[in-house]
Amino acid sequence: MMTPLTLNTDRGVDGTPRVTAAGEIDISNIHVFTEALNTASGGNGGPITVDMSAVKYLDSAGVNVLFKHADEIDRLHLIVHPLLVRVLSITGLSEIAIVESAPTSDAGRK
């Protein structure tokens, strides 16, 4: 059974291709995530933004796909849920891609 994952491919306000993901990214749905990244990048090697602010779980298959895309394109910009920042830093992905923590809806709550 495939883990729930919603993907949307469009362009940001600056025209940069963007993939927005919500749910969990794991081995069961990695093929759809990979396809969305390939569609957004269009094979031209240009920059791409991946908004994973609504993704709270990312397994090693997802990390590997992000590494592959970071190696193949000019600039990979990841906007991630705060829970994923540490994981992407530990793996070293933050050394070859821009990793930005998304603001949380819990801001200001105690």
Backbone as a printed PyTorch tensor [residue, N CA C, xyz], in Angstrom:
tensor([[[  0.8360,  -1.1770,   0.0000],
         [  0.0000,   0.0000,   0.0000],
         [  0.8900,   1.2520,   0.0000]],

        [[  0.5240,   2.2110,  -0.8190],
         [  1.3040,   3.4400,  -0.9490],
         [  0.9590,   4.4180,   0.1730]],

        [[  1.9980,   4.9790,   0.7960],
         [  1.8310,   5.9970,   1.8280],
         [  1.2340,   7.2500,   1.1970]],

        [[  0.2790,   7.9130,   1.8610],
         [ -0.3440,   9.1120,   1.2920],
         [  0.6710,  10.2350,   1.0440]],

        [[  0.6670,  10.7300,  -0.1740],
         [  1.5220,  11.8400,  -0.5730],
         [  0.8020,  12.6320,  -1.6440]],

        [[  0.6800,  13.9250,  -1.4280],
         [  0.0710,  14.8200,  -2.4040],
         [  1.1730,  15.6820,  -2.9980]],

        [[  1.2040,  15.7740,  -4.3180],
         [  2.2290,  16.5510,  -5.0160],
         [  1.5830,  17.5230,  -5.9840]],

        [[  2.1510,  18.7170,  -6.0620],
         [  1.7040,  19.7200,  -7.0120],
         [  2.9470,  20.3160,  -7.6710]],

        [[  2.9320,  20.4170,  -8.9760],
         [  4.0460,  21.0090,  -9.7130],
         [  3.5540,  22.2850, -10.3760]],

        [[  4.2430,  23.3910, -10.0960],
         [  3.8850,  24.6740, -10.7020],
         [  5.1280,  25.5530, -10.7600]],

        [[  4.9520,  26.8510, -10.8220],
         [  6.0780,  27.7900, -10.8290],
         [  5.8810,  28.8070,  -9.7170]],

        [[  6.9860,  29.1810,  -9.0760],
         [  6.9400,  30.2020,  -8.0340],
         [  6.7450,  31.5750,  -8.6420]],

        [[  6.6340,  32.5950,  -7.8040],
         [  6.4180,  33.9560,  -8.2870],
         [  7.5850,  34.4440,  -9.1480]],

        [[  8.7770,  33.8870,  -8.9330],
         [  9.9400,  34.2690,  -9.7410],
         [ 10.0760,  33.4160, -10.9990]],

        [[  9.1180,  32.5020, -11.2190],
         [  9.1400,  31.6640, -12.4090],
         [  9.9090,  30.3590, -12.2460]],

        [[ 10.5350,  30.1610, -11.0920],
         [ 11.2800,  28.9370, -10.8420],
         [ 10.3280,  27.7610, -10.6860]],

        [[ 10.6190,  26.6280, -11.3400],
         [  9.7770,  25.4420, -11.1470],
         [  9.7280,  25.0600,  -9.6720]],

        [[  8.5330,  24.6270,  -9.2360],
         [  8.3440,  24.2950,  -7.8260],
         [  7.5180,  23.0230,  -7.7000]],

        [[  7.9420,  22.1700,  -6.7760],
         [  7.1690,  20.9860,  -6.3990],
         [  6.7470,  21.1930,  -4.9560]],

        [[  5.4570,  21.0600,  -4.6830],
         [  4.9430,  21.1560,  -3.3280],
         [  4.4530,  19.7770,  -2.9190]],

        [[  4.9740,  19.3010,  -1.7850],
         [  4.6340,  17.9620,  -1.3030],
         [  3.9710,  18.0560,   0.0630]],

        [[  2.9970,  17.1710,   0.2890],
         [  2.3370,  17.0750,   1.5960],
         [  2.0980,  15.6040,   1.8990]],

        [[  2.4020,  15.2090,   3.1200],
         [  2.2320,  13.8130,   3.5190],
         [  3.5640,  13.2440,   3.9630]],

        [[  3.8480,  12.0170,   3.5550],
         [  5.1000,  11.3440,   3.8910],
         [  5.7640,  10.8510,   2.6160]],

        [[  7.0840,  10.9160,   2.5910],
         [  7.8380,  10.4310,   1.4290],
         [  8.6450,   9.2270,   1.8820]],

        [[  8.3260,   8.0720,   1.2790],
         [  9.0430,   6.8410,   1.6090],
         [  9.1340,   5.9490,   0.3750]],

        [[  9.6760,   4.7650,   0.5680],
         [  9.9160,   3.8490,  -0.5470],
         [  8.6280,   3.4990,  -1.3140]],

        [[  7.4790,   3.5460,  -0.6340],
         [  6.2340,   3.1580,  -1.3020],
         [  5.7610,   4.1830,  -2.3230]],

        [[  6.1750,   5.4530,  -2.1840],
         [  5.7000,   6.4820,  -3.1170],
         [  6.8500,   7.2570,  -3.7720]],

        [[  8.0640,   6.7560,  -3.6240],
         [  9.2250,   7.4820,  -4.1410],
         [  9.1600,   7.6710,  -5.6610]],

        [[  8.5410,   6.7380,  -6.3480],
         [  8.4430,   6.8570,  -7.8130],
         [  7.6170,   8.0820,  -8.2220]],

        [[  6.5560,   8.3980,  -7.4690],
         [  5.7420,   9.5720,  -7.8180],
         [  6.4810,  10.8670,  -7.4590]],

        [[  7.2150,  10.8410,  -6.3580],
         [  8.0110,  12.0030,  -5.9590],
         [  9.1050,  12.2650,  -7.0050]],

        [[  9.7760,  11.2100,  -7.4270],
         [ 10.8200,  11.3290,  -8.4490],
         [ 10.2490,  11.8740,  -9.7580]],

        [[  9.0990,  11.3620, -10.1480],
         [  8.4520,  11.8210, -11.3810],
         [  8.0990,  13.3080, -11.3000]],

        [[  7.6090,  13.7500, -10.1500],
         [  7.2630,  15.1770,  -9.9730],
         [  8.5110,  16.0470, -10.0740]],

        [[  9.6210,  15.6190,  -9.4680],
         [ 10.8710,  16.3720,  -9.5610],
         [ 11.3790,  16.4180, -10.9940]],

        [[ 11.2990,  15.2890, -11.6940],
         [ 11.7350,  15.2490, -13.0950],
         [ 10.8790,  16.1520, -13.9700]],

        [[  9.5770,  16.1490, -13.7440],
         [  8.6690,  17.0000, -14.5080],
         [  8.9770,  18.4690, -14.2580]],

        [[  9.1710,  18.8300, -12.9970],
         [  9.4380,  20.2260, -12.6500],
         [ 10.7600,  20.7050, -13.2260]],

        [[ 11.7890,  19.8730, -13.1480],
         [ 13.1040,  20.2990, -13.6450],
         [ 13.1640,  20.2980, -15.1640]],

        [[ 12.3310,  19.5050, -15.8030],
         [ 12.2700,  19.4810, -17.2580],
         [ 13.5640,  19.0490, -17.9220]],

        [[ 14.4820,  18.5050, -17.1440],
         [ 15.7360,  18.0250, -17.7090],
         [ 16.6810,  19.1110, -18.1670]],

        [[ 16.3910,  20.3760, -17.8210],
         [ 17.2400,  21.4610, -18.3170],
         [ 18.3390,  21.8670, -17.3380]],

        [[ 18.3700,  21.2590, -16.1500],
         [ 19.4330,  21.5500, -15.1940],
         [ 19.2950,  22.8710, -14.4660]],

        [[ 18.1790,  23.5670, -14.6620],
         [ 17.9740,  24.8470, -14.0000],
         [ 17.5280,  24.6840, -12.5630]],

        [[ 17.4180,  25.7860, -11.8300],
         [ 17.0300,  25.7370, -10.4220],
         [ 15.6150,  25.1910, -10.2250]],

        [[ 15.3850,  24.6230,  -9.0600],
         [ 14.0690,  24.1080,  -8.7050],
         [ 13.8720,  24.3060,  -7.1980]],

        [[ 12.6410,  24.6120,  -6.8120],
         [ 12.2790,  24.7340,  -5.4070],
         [ 11.3690,  23.5750,  -5.0480]],

        [[ 11.6610,  22.9410,  -3.9080],
         [ 10.8140,  21.8570,  -3.4200],
         [ 10.2890,  22.2710,  -2.0480]],

        [[  8.9900,  22.4890,  -1.9730],
         [  8.3480,  22.8830,  -0.7240],
         [  7.8550,  21.6200,  -0.0210]],

        [[  8.5820,  21.2260,   1.0190],
         [  8.2170,  20.0540,   1.8040],
         [  7.8220,  20.4730,   3.2210]],

        [[  7.2680,  21.6740,   3.3410],
         [  6.8920,  22.1840,   4.6580],
         [  5.7700,  21.3600,   5.2880]],

        [[  5.0160,  20.6220,   4.4770],
         [  3.9320,  19.7780,   4.9910],
         [  4.3220,  18.2980,   4.9890]],

        [[  5.6220,  18.0160,   4.8900],
         [  6.1280,  16.6380,   4.9520],
         [  6.8210,  16.4680,   6.2940]],

        [[  6.3170,  15.5320,   7.1050],
         [  6.8960,  15.3230,   8.4300],
         [  7.7330,  14.0490,   8.5010]],

        [[  7.7340,  13.2650,   7.4270],
         [  8.5320,  12.0420,   7.3990],
         [  9.1620,  11.8900,   6.0260]],

        [[ 10.4600,  11.6380,   6.0210],
         [ 11.2230,  11.4560,   4.7880],
         [ 12.2170,  10.3330,   5.0590]],

        [[ 12.0820,   9.2090,   4.3280],
         [ 13.0210,   8.1200,   4.5700],
         [ 14.2380,   8.2440,   3.6620]],

        [[ 15.1330,   7.2730,   3.7480],
         [ 16.3890,   7.3360,   2.9900],
         [ 16.1680,   7.3470,   1.4800]],

        [[ 15.1030,   6.7370,   0.9990],
         [ 14.8110,   6.7680,  -0.4370],
         [ 14.5530,   8.2070,  -0.8820]],

        [[ 13.8260,   8.9670,  -0.0760],
         [ 13.5590,  10.3660,  -0.3900],
         [ 14.8210,  11.2100,  -0.3450]],

        [[ 15.6550,  10.9670,   0.6580],
         [ 16.9260,  11.6880,   0.7680],
         [ 17.7910,  11.4010,  -0.4540]],

        [[ 17.8520,  10.1470,  -0.8790],
         [ 18.6530,   9.7820,  -2.0560],
         [ 18.1720,  10.4860,  -3.3170]],

        [[ 16.8680,  10.5820,  -3.4960],
         [ 16.3190,  11.2780,  -4.6680],
         [ 16.6900,  12.7530,  -4.6310]],

        [[ 16.6280,  13.3640,  -3.4520],
         [ 16.9980,  14.7750,  -3.3310],
         [ 18.4870,  14.9740,  -3.6290]],

        [[ 19.3390,  14.0610,  -3.1650],
         [ 20.7690,  14.1390,  -3.4890],
         [ 20.9820,  14.0610,  -4.9980]],

        [[ 20.2980,  13.1300,  -5.6410],
         [ 20.4380,  12.9540,  -7.0930],
         [ 20.0660,  14.2450,  -7.8180]],

        [[ 18.9620,  14.8660,  -7.4190],
         [ 18.5420,  16.1010,  -8.0840],
         [ 19.4800,  17.2660,  -7.7710]],

        [[ 20.0030,  17.3050,  -6.5570],
         [ 20.9510,  18.3700,  -6.2070],
         [ 22.2080,  18.2760,  -7.0620]],

        [[ 22.6050,  17.0480,  -7.4190],
         [ 23.7820,  16.8430,  -8.2660],
         [ 23.5300,  17.1950,  -9.7290]],

        [[ 22.2750,  17.1000, -10.1640],
         [ 21.9520,  17.2530, -11.5810],
         [ 21.4810,  18.6450, -11.9880]],

        [[ 21.1480,  19.4880, -11.0240],
         [ 20.6130,  20.8020, -11.3790],
         [ 21.4830,  21.9260, -10.8220]],

        [[ 21.2230,  23.1070, -11.3080],
         [ 21.9870,  24.2890, -10.9200],
         [ 21.7980,  24.6450,  -9.4490]],

        [[ 20.5620,  24.6130,  -8.9460],
         [ 20.2890,  24.9870,  -7.5590],
         [ 19.0260,  24.2850,  -7.0790]],

        [[ 19.1750,  23.5320,  -5.9970],
         [ 18.0260,  22.8950,  -5.3580],
         [ 17.7260,  23.6520,  -4.0770]],

        [[ 16.5330,  24.2170,  -3.9900],
         [ 16.1020,  24.9780,  -2.8160],
         [ 15.0030,  24.1800,  -2.1350]],

        [[ 15.2590,  23.7470,  -0.9060],
         [ 14.3000,  22.9540,  -0.1550],
         [ 13.7190,  23.7850,   0.9790]],

        [[ 12.4100,  23.8760,   1.0200],
         [ 11.7060,  24.5070,   2.1330],
         [ 11.0830,  23.3510,   2.8960]],

        [[ 11.5810,  23.0960,   4.1030],
         [ 11.1910,  21.8760,   4.7960],
         [ 10.5710,  22.1410,   6.1580]],

        [[  9.7830,  21.1810,   6.5970],
         [  9.2240,  21.2140,   7.9410],
         [ 10.3950,  21.2390,   8.9180]],

        [[ 10.2940,  21.9970,   9.9980],
         [ 11.3990,  22.0820,  10.9540],
         [ 11.9110,  20.7260,  11.4500]],

        [[ 11.0460,  19.7240,  11.4860],
         [ 11.4720,  18.3850,  11.9070],
         [ 12.5140,  17.7770,  10.9680]],

        [[ 12.5410,  18.2090,   9.7080],
         [ 13.4460,  17.6100,   8.7200],
         [ 14.7700,  18.3380,   8.5820]],

        [[ 14.9000,  19.5230,   9.1330],
         [ 16.1310,  20.2950,   8.9730],
         [ 17.3330,  19.5210,   9.4980]],

        [[ 17.2140,  18.9540,  10.6710],
         [ 18.3390,  18.2200,  11.2520],
         [ 18.7130,  17.0050,  10.4050]],

        [[ 17.7280,  16.2690,   9.9420],
         [ 17.9900,  15.0920,   9.1080],
         [ 18.7710,  15.4830,   7.8550]],

        [[ 18.3430,  16.5520,   7.2040],
         [ 19.0090,  16.9680,   5.9640],
         [ 20.3940,  17.5490,   6.2390]],

        [[ 20.5970,  18.0960,   7.4230],
         [ 21.9310,  18.5780,   7.8040],
         [ 22.8610,  17.4100,   8.0860]],

        [[ 22.3850,  16.4220,   8.8380],
         [ 23.1970,  15.2530,   9.1820],
         [ 23.6140,  14.4870,   7.9290]],

        [[ 22.7110,  14.3680,   6.9670],
         [ 23.0290,  13.6190,   5.7430],
         [ 24.0160,  14.3600,   4.8480]],

        [[ 24.1770,  15.6550,   5.0620],
         [ 25.0630,  16.4520,   4.2300],
         [ 24.3570,  17.1270,   3.0650]],

        [[ 23.0780,  16.9030,   2.9230],
         [ 22.3390,  17.5230,   1.8130],
         [ 22.3640,  19.0460,   1.9160]],

        [[ 22.4010,  19.5530,   3.1380],
         [ 22.4230,  21.0100,   3.3100],
         [ 23.7390,  21.6260,   2.8170]],

        [[ 24.7330,  20.7960,   2.5400],
         [ 26.0050,  21.2880,   1.9980],
         [ 25.9350,  21.5310,   0.4880]],

        [[ 25.0080,  20.8470,  -0.1940],
         [ 24.9310,  20.9800,  -1.6520],
         [ 23.5970,  21.5450,  -2.1280]],

        [[ 22.6810,  21.7920,  -1.1930],
         [ 21.3790,  22.3760,  -1.5230],
         [ 21.0580,  23.4360,  -0.4800]],

        [[ 20.1940,  24.3490,  -0.8500],
         [ 19.7140,  25.3510,   0.1000],
         [ 18.5890,  24.6930,   0.8940]],

        [[ 18.7630,  24.5850,   2.2140],
         [ 17.7440,  23.9920,   3.0710],
         [ 17.2370,  25.0820,   4.0000]],

        [[ 15.9510,  25.3760,   3.8850],
         [ 15.3320,  26.4510,   4.6610],
         [ 14.1890,  25.8760,   5.4860]],

        [[ 14.1570,  26.2010,   6.7650],
         [ 13.0790,  25.7670,   7.6320],
         [ 11.8320,  26.5940,   7.3450]],

        [[ 10.7210,  25.9060,   7.1380],
         [  9.4470,  26.6070,   6.9040],
         [  8.9090,  27.1360,   8.2200]],

        [[  8.2590,  28.2830,   8.1820],
         [  7.6300,  28.7670,   9.4090],
         [  6.5490,  27.7940,   9.8390]],

        [[  6.4070,  27.6100,  11.1360],
         [  5.3880,  26.6900,  11.6190],
         [  4.1440,  27.4570,  12.0350]],

        [[  3.0310,  26.7900,  11.9860],
         [  1.7650,  27.4100,  12.4080],
         [  1.6940,  27.5010,  13.9200]],

        [[  2.6660,  26.8660,  14.6130],
         [  2.6960,  26.8880,  16.0740],
         [  3.4390,  28.1150,  16.6110]],

        [[  3.9160,  28.9900,  15.7250],
         [  4.6940,  30.1510,  16.1600],
         [  3.8930,  30.9620,  17.1670]],

        [[  4.5590,  31.2970,  18.2640],
         [  3.9120,  32.1110,  19.2680],
         [  3.1450,  31.3260,  20.3060]],

        [[  2.9310,  30.0210,  20.0840],
         [  2.2310,  29.2010,  21.0560],
         [  3.2050,  28.6940,  22.1090]],

        [[  2.7130,  28.5070,  23.3110],
         [  3.5630,  27.9580,  24.3850],
         [  3.0970,  26.6040,  24.7790]]])
